[in-house]
């Protein structure tokens, strides 16, 4: 029943009482009727006002939520404030009883949390209370909502694809290569002068999975993980680099330019493959030049931001490698060996050593975070060169692999908490996903 009908019925009852002529009823009731009518009318008016307030409160709730949901998190706080007010006014236009006065919204992004508070005032016209000069009942309300603010991050994947990443991915893969090569070689070297009869093709025919095969697959899966993890479109961007497709031009090579299209990055990652060499012992196998690669990618990464907006993303270098440099004519902290190219006769001063940590420090000093996935450099006891030149800093006085100098330097390269070592029995894909998740969670906590 409407408020006007309720008031009409009440007034009819009062009039019937006023027509009563017995005793003092009419006089007494006449005196009492006015405040009773006002009280009853006020109750009806306030009931109507409360219903209007309930409607406006629900609209304020919706307005606050409209700027804290996932779709709205790409807005700046200022834009979100305007959007919340516009949303409220649009919905309140259909209010059946009452006139909206002021509407305000305050949206703040702090400590990785967005808080939205929407407040309003309104006036609801009265019916019976107007007799007493009360034309409107003023109402007001507010609603608040909170949500996590997305952290924008650019990931630069630097993937070591040099010949040493052609080693078998598991001990079983290593054993199969050793058993099927005359020199008991565990590496699937991609040697072009004898292809398709090189060890790379042999590994394919034997069904041997190499480290680079796993890295390729893991990178593709990582793009799926990033796409499903982001809370707003464009929150994560990715770029993919290798050390070069050929040893004859071993330089930082961009497989995929920085982009928010993670599906395109996944497609491009299919091109990650082992570096080719023109012939055996080309350039004395000096194909892993960290001293050249790290400065090059440092130049390719723009100044990092705080991650609060898409225009100011954090920058993370995601480095995957077995951690051993093998380069010619560089400053070397370990023993160097003479080398000579068998075809050109060019001589080299060959350096094989763990990653130089200062290369990483140069990036970190710019505010670039480094996540390191160390693919454990496997012990190869059947390989004489490995036992002479690599084993001394892969085991020797430093103990087993987790404490080797290679592992120590790779861990020192990483930003605090962003280091993961994956052994031959571990899953590289799972390790990359775990490291990615840790980076994202840390960014949310520290932004």
N, C-alpha and C positions, 0 to 999 in steps of 0.2 A: 504494500500500500504506500502511495506517495506521501511526502511530508504535508502537502496542502490538504489532502483528504483526511489525514490524521488530525490536523489542526481544525478543520471544518467540523469533524465529528465531535471533537472536544468542545468547541464553541456552542454547538447545538445542545449539548448536555448542560452547559452553563446557562443558556437561555431558558431551558425548561425549568431550571431551579429558580431563576429570577421571577418566573411567573407564579411561583408558589406563594399563596397569601396567608397561610397559617402561621400564627405566632410571629416570632422574630427571624424566621428562616430567611426571608427575602432580604431583610436589612443586614443580617449577619453575613449572608453569602455575598451580598453586594460588596461589602467591605473586603472580604477575603478573595473574591473572584479575580481581581486584577493581578495580584502577585502570583496566584495559582496559574493563571493563563500565561503570564510571562515565563514562569518556571517551566511549564510544559513546552511552551514554544522554544525556549532556549535549549531544552533537551533535544528537541527535534533538529534545531539549527546546528547544534554541536555534533549531533550524530551525522548530519550531512557533511559538515566540515571534516570530520574524521575519515569519512569515506573518500573524500577528495584527497586528503593527506595520504591515505594508503595508496592511492593511485600514483600520486607524485613521488612517494617514497620508492615505489617499484620502478618508476621511470629513472630516478636518480641511481638506483642500483644498476640498472641496465646501462646507463651512461658511463658509470665508473668502470664497469666490466668491458665496455666497448673500446676503451683505450688501454686495457691491461691484458687483452687476449693476445694470442700469438700473432694474429694478423696485424695487430696495431703496434707491435713492438718495434717496428722499423721507423715509426714516427718519432720526431723529437718531442721533448716534454712540452715545448711551447705549442707545437702543432696539435699534440694530444689534448691540451687544454681547450683549444678552440673547437676541436672535434667533439669533445664531451658536451660542451655548451650547445653546439648545433644539434647534437643528437637529442639532448633533453628537450629543447624547444620544439623540435619536430614532433616528438612523441606527445608533449604536453598540449599541442594545438588541438588535440581531440578531447581534451578534458571537458566533461559535460557541465560541471558546476565549479565556478571559481575562475580567477584570473591570476596568471603567474606574474610575479613581480620581478625580482632579481634572480639571476642564475649565475653561479660562479663555479669554476673548476680550478683546482690546483693539482698539478702533476709534477712530481719530483722523481728524478732518477739518482739514487745514491746507494753506494755499497752493493751494487749489482741488483738492487730492488727498485722497481717502479711502484710508486704509491699515487693513487688518484683519489681525490676527495671532491665530490660534487655536492654543492649546497644550493638551496633555493628558498624563496619566500613566495607566498601567494595569499590572496584574499578570497574568501568564499562569502557571497551575499547571504543575508539572513532573510527569514520570512516574518515570524512573529516578533523576534527580538528587535526588529526595526521600530516597533511601537515605542520602545524605550530609548530610541536613538542609536541603537547598535546596528549599523548598516552592514558591516562586514565582520567576519571572524578571520583574524590573521593566523596563518599557519606557516610553518617552516620545517625544514628537515635537511639531512645530509646523508650521504652514503660514501663509503670508502672501499677500495679494492687494492690489492697488491699482487705483483707478479714479478718473476725474475726477468731482468733485462738481459737480452742476448749479448754475448761478447763476440765481436767481429774479429775473425782471425784469418790471415793469409798464410797458407802452408806452402813452403817451397821444398819439394822432395828432391834430395840429392842422392842418387842411387849409383853406387859403385858397380860398374858393369865391366871392369877390366878383367883380363884373362883369369886371374885367381878366383873370380866369382863363377868360373866354369867348373869348379870342383863339385863332386857329388854332394847332393843336399843332405844325405844321411849316411851313416857308416855302411849300410848295405849298398848304397849307390857307389860309394868310394870303392868298396870291395869288388863290385862288379866291373868297374873301369880298370882297376889294377889287374884283375884276372884276365881281362880281354885285350890288354895292350902289351906289346913285346918289351917295352921299357918300364912296365908296371906304373904307368902314369895315371894319377887320379883326376887329372884335369881334362876337360873336354875342349881343348884348344881349337879355336875357329880359324884354321890355317888355310888361307885362300889358294895357295899354290898347289895344294893337293886335294882340295875339295872336289867332289863330295867324299873323298876317302880320308878326310881328316878325323880327329878324335871327336869333334863336335857332331859330325854326322854319325859316327859310331855310337855315341851316347844316345842319339835319337833312335837309332835302330835297335839298341839294346833296351830301350825303355828306361834309361837312366834319367832321373830328375836332377838337374843341377841347381846350384844356389840361385842363379839368375832366373831360372824358370819359376822358382818359388817367389822370388822378389816381384817378378812381373805379375803373377797371380795375386799376391798379397796387396800390391798397389791397386789393382782393380777392385778388390774387395774393400779396400780402405775408402775408395770413393763412394761406394754404396753406404758404408758406415757413416761417413761424413754427411751424406745427403739425408739419411734417416735421423741423424742426431740434431741437425740444425733446427732451430725453433722458428726462424723466419727465413724467407727466400733471400739468398745472397749473404747469409751469415758467414759462410766459409767459402774461401776461394783457394784454388790449388794451382801450382805450377810444378812441372816435372822436368828434371834434368838428369843426364848421365854424363859419363866422362868422355863420351864420343863413340861413334859407331865403328871407327877404324883406328888402329894404332898409328896409321900414317898421318892422322889429323886428330890427335888426342887432345881435345879441349873441352871446356864446359859446353855441353850441347843441350839445347832446350828441346825437349820432346813435346811439351805442351806449355803454352804461354799462360800466365796468370789469368784465371777466369772463374766465375761463379758457376759455370756449367759443369757440374761434377760428372754428369753422364758423358759429356764430351771428353773429360779428363780420363774417365775409365776406358773409353774407346781408344784414346791415344796411347794409353799405357800398354796396349797390346804390342806396340812397337819397341818396347824395352827388350833388348837382346844383348848377348855377349859381344864385346868388342872383337872385331876381326884383326888378324895379323897377316901381313902379306906372305911371310914365310917364317920358318922356325928361327928363333933367336933374333928376330928383327929388332934392331936398336938395342940389342942385349936385354930384351924383355922389359925395358924401362917404360912401362905403360901407365903407372899409377903415380901421377904427380900431384900430390895434395898441395904442394907449394904454389902451383899454378891454378888449380881448381878453386880453392877457397877464396883467394882474392877476387877471382872472376865472379863468383856468385855473390860475394859481398857487394860488389859494384852493381849487381843486378837487383838487389833488394832495396826498395825505397825505405826511407826513414820510418820506423814503426810508430804507431799511435797508441792510445790507451784502450782501444777496442770498444769504446762506448757508442760509436757510430760507424756506418759503412764507409764513411770518408776518412776514418781514423783507425784502421784495423791494426791489431797486434801482428807482429811478424814472427813466424816460427820456421826455422830450418830443420827439416826432418831428414837426418843423415843416416843412411844405411850402408854399412861397409864392413869388411873384415879387418880394417884398421892398419894395414901395412902399406907403407909407401915403397915404391920401387921406381926410382927416377934417376935421370942422368944429370950430372953436373949441378947438383944442388948442395946447399949447406947441410952437412950430415953429422949427426951426433954419434952414429955407429960407424963401424969399420966399413970402408968402401972397397969395392973390388974393381979391377980393370975389366972392361968389356969391349968387345969388338963385333961389329955387325959382319956376319959371314959373307954377305954379298958385296957390300960397299967398302968394307975394310975400315969404316969409321970407328975410332976408338972412343970409349966413354968411361967416365968415372962413375960407376954405378953405386947408388946408395939404396940400401934396404933397411928400413927402420920403422918403428911405430909412428903413428900420427904425431906431428908436432903440435902440442897443445896451444901454443901461441897463435896459431892460425885460427883457432876457434875463438880465442880471447878477443881478437880484433872485431869479430861480429858481435859478441856479447857486450862489448864496450859501447856499441851503438844502440843497445836495447833490444837486439834481436835474440830471441830465445832459441836454444838448440836442443832438439830431441834426438838422442843417439840410439840407434838400434845396432848393436855390435853382433854381427854374425861370426861367431867364434872361429878364429883361424884354426883349422883342424891340424892336428899333428899328423905328419906324413912320414913315418919312419922308413918307408921304402924309397923315399926320394932323397938322394944324396945332397942335392942343393939345399933343400929345406933343412936337413939336419945340420948342415954347415953354417947357414946364414940366418935362418929364421928361428930355429929351435932355441938358440941361446936367449932370445928375449921373449919367446913364447912360453918357455918353461924355465929351464936352467935355475939360477939362484932365486928366481921370483916365485917358484912353486908352480902348482897346477894353473890351468887357464884362467879361472876367475881372478887370480892374483898376478897374472902375467903382466909384463910391462905394456903389452898391446892393450889389454883390457883396462889397465889403470889409466892409460892415456885417453882411451875412448871415453871412459867415465868422466875424466877431468874436462874433456871437451864439452860434455853435456851441461846444460843448465841444471841447477839443483833439483833432484827428483825426476829428471827426464832422461834417465838412462835405463836401457834394457839390454841384457845379453841373451841371445838365443843360441842354444847349443844344437848340435845336429839332431837331437831327439825331440827338440821343441818345435812348435809350429811358428814359422815366421809370420804368417798371416795373423794368428792370434796375438802375437807379440806386438805387431804394428797397431792392431786395433786397441790393445791395452794401453800402449804408449799414447796413442791419439786421445783416448778417453781421459787419460791422466792429464794431458796438456789442457784439454777443454775444461775439465773440472777445476784445475788449478787457476786457470784464467778467470773463472767465475768467482773464485774465492778471494783473489787478490786484486781484482780490478778496482 
